[in-house]
């Protein structure tokens, strides 16, 4: 009975629907679409590249907006992506398999790039395997957030970062603006100082890859207010980095701004919309959204950031947002956007304290959340409210 009822529901719109075909200028088919009596797309839509043989797109519409799976194909007819839309909203820019495959591809590409990279001029620099893993991790974080991810290693940056890490190890502490030790060569100190003053610093995180994860976490009490390390690694105009490590101390030269072709983003988020790997986000990581000043008049005090727990059908488990244990904004100059609206879901409400219990927050496989950022003042056609879904896997 359930299957029959579903079939009737699906067939009902077809009774008043029509199929519309459009052609390329050369007369070959360009697209076919099912439309309703008002001329709105309402059903299957298929498009072909010029010539009418190779697929370009397959999608489903409802009441004139995308609603369902949209598959896109490259000019050779090979599927290049798969999106999920619900009532005109892009929910999943990539499917889960594509995200997993993309992460693996970045690892392979990074290893291949480092393999052909000339030997660093600094003999104390980390070996190729460690450099490749750290570079891959950084590229993955950027790729997940829609940023240009083809960041490369720069030998001068690597030299400065390595000397910076060696200086920190000598001092036994983290210091972005260290004083010159009496027994240190002036030229070496200048390199080290450039590395520490223009880099992210870490102590006791292990290898360089763990340091990248630590800088992206950035949610400890001394860093959550700004998320400065994270925001430098997510800077849209970053084109190159350099890593250094000595003992317990790690440095990444993070203040590069050489990229001139950064993809335009009205806003960026971490975690990013869609399927997101739990390997790249932790239970106590803060969420943040940064607004492009070209697209928004930024007023962090007027901006709200709420997170809702969703069920498997992506419906809200409660109209009450998750309780937060951090909720603030920062307008300091980290990266191009120079602003961040920062929140972190906290512990569930305690009935013993008279608080009404609600959905719990957990970064775990299959858990989905909707982020809603409101109180925005767009300058052009940027959305006045940012809404996106994150599903961890």
C-alpha positions as CSV (number, residue, x, y, z in Angstrom):
1,X,0.0,0.0,0.0
2,X,2.8,2.4,0.8
3,X,4.5,1.8,-2.5
4,X,1.3,2.3,-4.4
5,X,0.5,5.5,-2.5
6,X,4.0,6.8,-3.4
7,X,3.5,5.9,-7.0
8,X,0.2,7.8,-7.2
9,X,1.8,10.9,-5.6
10,X,4.6,10.8,-8.2
11,X,2.3,10.2,-11.1
12,X,-0.2,12.9,-10.2
13,X,1.7,15.9,-11.5
14,X,2.5,14.2,-14.8
15,X,-1.2,14.3,-15.8
16,X,-0.9,18.1,-16.3
17,X,2.7,18.2,-17.2
18,X,4.4,18.7,-20.6
19,X,7.9,18.1,-21.8
20,X,9.8,21.0,-23.3
21,X,12.9,20.5,-25.5
22,X,15.4,23.2,-26.4
23,X,18.2,22.9,-29.0
24,X,21.7,24.3,-29.5
25,X,22.2,26.8,-32.3
26,X,23.4,23.8,-34.5
27,X,20.1,22.1,-34.1
28,X,21.2,19.4,-31.7
29,X,19.3,18.9,-28.5
30,X,20.4,21.1,-25.6
31,X,17.9,20.1,-22.9
32,X,14.6,18.5,-22.1
33,X,12.5,19.5,-19.1
34,X,9.2,18.5,-17.6
35,X,7.1,21.6,-16.9
36,X,3.8,22.2,-15.2
37,X,0.8,24.1,-16.7
38,X,2.4,27.4,-15.6
39,X,5.6,26.6,-17.5
40,X,7.7,25.9,-14.4
41,X,10.1,23.0,-14.4
42,X,8.5,20.3,-12.4
43,X,10.1,17.0,-12.8
44,X,13.1,15.6,-14.6
45,X,15.6,17.9,-16.4
46,X,18.4,16.8,-18.7
47,X,21.0,18.8,-20.6
48,X,23.6,17.9,-23.1
49,X,26.8,19.5,-24.4
50,X,26.8,20.9,-28.0
51,X,26.3,18.0,-30.3
52,X,23.5,16.6,-28.2
53,X,25.2,13.3,-27.3
54,X,27.2,13.9,-24.2
55,X,25.4,14.6,-20.9
56,X,26.0,17.9,-19.2
57,X,23.4,17.8,-16.4
58,X,20.7,15.7,-14.9
59,X,18.4,17.2,-12.2
60,X,15.0,17.2,-10.7
61,X,12.8,20.2,-10.2
62,X,9.7,20.9,-8.1
63,X,7.5,24.0,-8.5
64,X,10.2,25.7,-10.5
65,X,13.2,25.1,-8.2
66,X,15.8,22.4,-7.8
67,X,14.6,19.6,-5.5
68,X,16.6,16.4,-5.4
69,X,19.8,15.1,-6.9
70,X,21.6,17.2,-9.5
71,X,24.5,15.5,-11.4
72,X,26.9,17.5,-13.5
73,X,29.1,16.1,-16.2
74,X,32.3,17.4,-17.8
75,X,32.7,18.0,-21.6
76,X,33.6,14.3,-22.1
77,X,30.3,13.2,-20.5
78,X,32.0,11.9,-17.3
79,X,30.2,12.7,-14.1
80,X,32.1,15.5,-12.3
81,X,29.9,16.2,-9.3
82,X,26.7,15.4,-7.5
83,X,24.7,17.9,-5.5
84,X,21.6,17.5,-3.3
85,X,19.0,20.3,-3.4
86,X,15.9,20.7,-1.2
87,X,13.3,23.3,-2.3
88,X,15.8,25.4,-4.1
89,X,18.5,25.2,-1.4
90,X,21.8,23.6,-2.1
91,X,22.3,21.2,0.9
92,X,25.2,19.0,-0.1
93,X,27.6,20.5,-2.7
94,X,29.3,17.1,-3.0
95,X,28.2,13.6,-2.0
96,X,30.0,11.7,0.7
97,X,32.0,9.5,-1.7
98,X,33.2,12.6,-3.6
99,X,34.4,14.2,-0.4
100,X,36.3,11.1,0.6
101,X,37.8,10.7,-2.9
102,X,38.8,14.4,-2.9
103,X,40.7,14.0,0.3
104,X,42.6,11.0,-1.0
105,X,43.4,12.8,-4.3
106,X,44.8,15.8,-2.4
107,X,47.1,13.4,-0.4
108,X,48.4,11.9,-3.7
109,X,48.8,15.2,-5.4
110,X,50.7,16.7,-2.4
111,X,53.0,13.8,-2.2
112,X,53.7,14.0,-6.0
113,X,54.3,17.8,-5.7
114,X,56.8,17.5,-2.8
115,X,58.6,14.7,-4.6
116,X,59.6,17.0,-7.4
117,X,60.2,20.0,-5.0
118,X,63.9,20.9,-4.8
119,X,65.6,20.0,-1.6
120,X,65.1,22.8,1.0
121,X,68.1,25.1,1.4
122,X,67.8,24.8,5.1
123,X,69.4,21.5,6.1
124,X,67.4,21.2,9.3
125,X,64.0,21.3,7.4
126,X,61.6,18.4,7.9
127,X,61.9,15.5,5.5
128,X,59.8,15.2,2.3
129,X,57.3,12.8,3.9
130,X,56.5,15.1,6.8
131,X,56.3,18.1,4.4
132,X,53.9,16.3,2.1
133,X,51.6,15.2,4.9
134,X,51.4,18.7,6.4
135,X,50.8,20.3,3.0
136,X,48.1,17.8,2.2
137,X,46.3,18.4,5.4
138,X,46.3,22.2,4.9
139,X,45.1,21.7,1.3
140,X,42.3,19.5,2.5
141,X,41.0,22.0,5.0
142,X,41.0,24.7,2.3
143,X,39.4,22.5,-0.3
144,X,36.6,21.5,2.1
145,X,35.7,25.2,2.6
146,X,35.7,26.0,-1.1
147,X,39.0,27.9,-1.0
148,X,41.8,27.7,-3.6
149,X,43.7,24.7,-2.2
150,X,46.7,24.4,-4.5
151,X,49.0,26.0,-1.9
152,X,52.7,25.2,-2.4
153,X,55.8,25.2,-0.3
154,X,58.1,28.2,-0.7
155,X,61.8,27.7,0.1
156,X,62.3,31.1,1.7
157,X,59.2,30.6,3.8
158,X,60.5,27.2,4.8
159,X,63.8,28.6,5.8
160,X,62.3,31.3,7.9
161,X,59.8,28.9,9.6
162,X,62.6,26.4,10.4
163,X,64.9,29.1,11.9
164,X,61.9,30.3,13.8
165,X,61.2,26.9,15.2
166,X,64.9,26.5,16.2
167,X,64.8,29.8,17.9
168,X,61.7,28.9,19.9
169,X,63.3,25.6,20.9
170,X,66.4,27.6,22.1
171,X,64.2,30.0,24.1
172,X,61.9,27.1,25.4
173,X,58.7,29.1,24.8
174,X,56.3,30.5,22.2
175,X,57.0,34.1,21.2
176,X,55.9,35.9,18.0
177,X,58.3,38.7,18.7
178,X,61.3,37.2,20.4
179,X,64.5,39.1,21.4
180,X,67.8,38.2,19.8
181,X,69.9,35.8,21.8
182,X,73.4,37.2,22.4
183,X,75.1,34.3,20.7
184,X,72.9,34.2,17.5
185,X,74.0,35.4,14.2
186,X,72.2,38.5,13.0
187,X,71.2,37.1,9.6
188,X,69.9,33.9,11.1
189,X,67.9,35.9,13.7
190,X,66.3,38.0,11.0
191,X,65.0,34.9,9.3
192,X,63.8,33.4,12.6
193,X,62.1,36.6,13.6
194,X,60.3,36.8,10.2
195,X,59.2,33.2,10.7
196,X,57.8,33.7,14.2
197,X,56.2,37.1,13.5
198,X,54.5,36.1,10.3
199,X,53.7,32.6,11.3
200,X,51.5,30.3,13.4
201,X,53.4,28.8,16.4
202,X,52.8,25.6,18.2
203,X,54.4,23.7,21.1
204,X,54.0,20.0,22.0
205,X,51.6,19.0,19.2
206,X,54.0,16.4,17.8
207,X,54.6,16.4,14.0
208,X,53.7,19.1,11.5
209,X,50.4,17.5,10.5
210,X,49.2,17.5,14.1
211,X,50.3,21.1,14.3
212,X,48.1,22.0,11.3
213,X,45.2,20.3,13.0
214,X,45.9,22.2,16.2
215,X,46.0,25.5,14.3
216,X,42.6,24.7,12.7
217,X,41.2,23.7,16.1
218,X,42.3,27.0,17.7
219,X,39.5,26.7,20.3
220,X,41.4,26.7,23.5
221,X,40.7,29.5,26.0
222,X,43.6,31.6,24.8
223,X,42.7,31.4,21.1
224,X,38.9,30.9,20.7
225,X,38.2,34.7,20.9
226,X,39.9,35.3,17.6
227,X,40.7,32.0,15.9
228,X,43.6,33.8,14.4
229,X,45.7,30.7,13.5
230,X,42.7,29.1,11.7
231,X,41.8,32.3,9.8
232,X,45.4,32.7,8.5
233,X,45.3,29.2,7.2
234,X,41.9,29.9,5.6
235,X,43.0,33.2,4.1
236,X,41.6,33.2,0.5
237,X,44.8,34.9,-0.9
238,X,47.3,32.4,0.5
239,X,49.3,30.9,-2.2
240,X,52.4,29.4,-0.4
241,X,53.5,28.3,3.0
242,X,56.7,27.1,4.7
243,X,56.9,24.6,7.6
244,X,59.5,24.4,10.3
245,X,59.9,22.0,13.3
246,X,62.5,21.6,16.0
247,X,61.8,19.3,18.9
248,X,58.5,20.3,20.5
249,X,58.1,23.6,18.5
250,X,56.4,24.0,15.1
251,X,56.0,27.0,12.9
252,X,54.1,27.6,9.6
253,X,54.8,30.8,7.7
254,X,51.2,31.7,7.2
255,X,51.0,35.4,6.2
256,X,51.4,34.9,2.4
257,X,48.9,36.9,0.4
258,X,50.3,36.4,-3.1
259,X,47.2,34.7,-4.7
260,X,45.4,37.1,-7.1
261,X,42.8,34.7,-8.5
262,X,41.1,33.6,-5.3
263,X,37.5,32.3,-5.9
264,X,34.9,34.8,-4.9
265,X,33.1,33.8,-1.7
266,X,30.5,36.1,0.0
267,X,31.2,34.1,3.1
268,X,33.3,31.2,4.4
269,X,32.6,28.7,7.1
270,X,34.3,26.1,9.3
271,X,33.0,23.5,9.3
272,X,31.9,24.0,5.7
273,X,28.4,23.2,4.3
274,X,27.7,19.7,3.3
275,X,29.2,16.3,4.2
276,X,32.2,17.0,6.5
277,X,34.7,14.5,7.7
278,X,34.9,14.1,11.5
279,X,38.6,13.6,11.1
280,X,38.9,17.3,10.3
281,X,36.7,18.7,13.1
282,X,36.6,17.9,16.8
283,X,34.0,17.8,19.5
284,X,35.2,21.0,21.1
285,X,36.1,22.9,17.9
286,X,34.4,26.3,17.6
287,X,32.2,27.0,14.5
288,X,32.9,30.2,12.7
289,X,31.6,32.2,9.7
290,X,33.6,35.1,8.1
291,X,31.9,37.6,5.9
292,X,33.4,39.1,2.8
293,X,33.5,42.9,3.3
294,X,32.9,43.3,-0.4
295,X,29.5,41.6,0.0
296,X,28.5,42.6,3.5
297,X,28.4,45.6,5.8
298,X,30.0,43.8,8.7
299,X,28.4,44.4,12.1
300,X,29.4,41.4,14.3
301,X,27.4,42.7,17.3
302,X,24.2,42.6,15.3
303,X,24.9,39.2,13.7
304,X,23.4,36.1,15.3
305,X,24.7,32.6,14.8
306,X,22.5,29.6,15.8
307,X,22.9,25.9,15.4
308,X,20.0,23.4,15.3
309,X,20.2,19.6,15.6
310,X,18.6,17.7,12.7
311,X,17.2,14.2,12.3
312,X,18.0,11.9,9.5
313,X,15.4,13.6,7.3
314,X,17.1,16.9,7.9
315,X,14.2,18.2,10.0
316,X,14.9,20.1,13.2
317,X,14.7,18.0,16.3
318,X,13.7,21.1,18.2
319,X,12.9,24.7,17.3
320,X,15.2,25.7,20.1
321,X,18.8,26.1,19.0
322,X,21.6,24.2,20.7
323,X,23.0,25.8,23.9
324,X,26.3,27.5,23.3
325,X,29.2,27.8,25.7
326,X,30.9,30.4,23.5
327,X,29.2,33.2,21.4
328,X,31.1,36.2,20.2
329,X,32.7,38.0,17.3
330,X,36.1,39.2,16.3
331,X,37.0,42.0,13.9
332,X,40.8,41.8,14.2
333,X,42.9,41.6,11.0
334,X,43.5,37.9,10.4
335,X,43.4,37.2,6.7
336,X,41.5,39.0,4.0
337,X,38.1,39.1,5.6
338,X,39.3,40.4,9.0
339,X,36.1,39.3,10.8
340,X,34.7,36.2,12.3
341,X,31.4,35.3,14.0
342,X,32.3,32.5,16.5
343,X,30.2,30.1,18.4
344,X,30.6,26.7,20.0
345,X,27.8,24.3,21.1
346,X,28.1,23.4,24.7
347,X,26.9,20.7,27.1
348,X,23.2,19.7,27.0
349,X,20.9,21.5,29.4
350,X,20.7,20.0,32.9
351,X,17.1,19.2,34.0
352,X,18.3,19.1,37.6
353,X,19.0,22.9,37.3
354,X,15.5,23.5,36.0
355,X,16.7,23.7,32.4
356,X,14.6,22.1,29.8
357,X,16.5,19.2,28.2
358,X,17.0,19.3,24.4
359,X,18.9,17.6,21.6
360,X,22.6,16.8,22.4
361,X,25.5,17.9,20.3
362,X,28.0,15.4,19.0
363,X,30.6,15.5,16.2
364,X,30.0,11.9,15.0
365,X,29.1,9.9,11.9
366,X,25.6,10.7,10.7
367,X,25.0,13.7,12.9
368,X,23.5,16.7,11.0
369,X,23.2,20.3,12.0
370,X,21.7,23.4,10.5
371,X,23.6,26.7,11.0
372,X,21.6,30.0,10.7
373,X,23.5,33.3,10.5
374,X,21.1,36.3,10.6
375,X,21.2,40.0,11.3
376,X,23.2,40.6,8.1
377,X,23.4,43.7,5.9
378,X,24.3,42.6,2.4
379,X,25.7,45.2,0.0
380,X,24.4,43.5,-3.2
381,X,22.8,40.1,-4.0
382,X,24.5,38.2,-1.1
383,X,21.9,36.4,1.1
384,X,20.5,38.4,4.0
385,X,20.4,35.2,6.0
386,X,23.0,32.4,5.7
387,X,21.6,28.9,6.2
388,X,23.6,25.7,5.7
389,X,23.6,22.1,6.7
390,X,26.6,20.1,8.0
391,X,26.5,16.3,8.1
392,X,29.5,14.7,9.8
393,X,30.8,11.4,8.4
